[in-house]
Amino acid sequence: MPAELRQAYRHCQKIARKHYENFPVASFVLPSEIRSAVSVIYVFARTADDLADEGNLTDDERLTQLTQMESALENTIKGAIPQDYLYIALADVMARYEIPAQLLLDLISAFKQDVKIKRYQHFGELMDYCRRSANPVGRIMLYLFNQASVKNLALSDGICSALQLINFYQDLSQDYEELKRIYIPEQDMQTHGVSEAHFAAALSDDKMQQLMQSQYDKADKLLRAGSWLGKRLHGRAGFEIRLIIAAGFKVLQKLRQQDNVFSRPRLKIHDYIWIFWKALRKK
């Protein structure tokens, strides 16, 4: 591997290790080569996500920078790779594992949508967002392991959409206070008598509790529907996905048990032990 490419991979791994996630990112159970590739994909997605969410940029500035990132990706796809560590490593990962470029373009599309759309009328709209914001990551993982069958891709979509929803549920307060976004369908809010005032006041009353329990049920069904993937994949790939699934169930459990739905749960050491045990048991 050329020195420039090796340095690009190392840079991505360094950045990936700095970010705290409730779900495993490029965990130790993956082979080192796959772990390096996952770090590159993670940094690409994290960079775009931060452009959509972080800092004090205006929406126009966010969209401009995301468009620049999109252009850099399109140039990389065409072979005109920018002299940037991320795209140097990304081009190698895409070529080596034959990752469809559309998956990465979908991620950029979703992050642009984050800037432009702050509300969702019904659950179908939210699922379309998940299709582009979360599902590409799971699909890319399957390509990395050469396991991208039609069945596996479908199961992965269920898992990734569920994890995206769970992330929304644990960030209700942050998304509203900092970004003025609500990722709970307005139709569901109306059904349970919840309004935007609940989010503005972080009001976790009975109505809000009932609304969120109904949302947790949706994520739970998606996660269970996709969980068969953990049994279909063998070796380290299977163990990694079972870790992620178990972590999703654990965060959902903590969300259900909270009195305040606007509080973000944190996994503790004993939670990670439970997750590891569940992944080992293949259940």
WOSULPE-V351846 format. One record per helix or strand of 3 or more residues. SS is the DSSP state (a for helix, b for strand). FROM is the first residue (numbers start at 0). TO is the last residue. If there is no record, write none. Layout:
BEGIN
ss->SS from->FROM to->TO
ss->SS from->FROM to->TO
END
This chain:
BEGIN
ss->a from->2 to->17
ss->a from->31 to->52
ss->a from->58 to->77
ss->a from->84 to->96
ss->a from->100 to->115
ss->a from->122 to->132
ss->a from->134 to->143
ss->a from->149 to->169
ss->a from->171 to->178
ss->a from->185 to->190
ss->a from->195 to->199
ss->a from->205 to->225
ss->a from->228 to->231
ss->a from->234 to->256
ss->a from->268 to->280
END
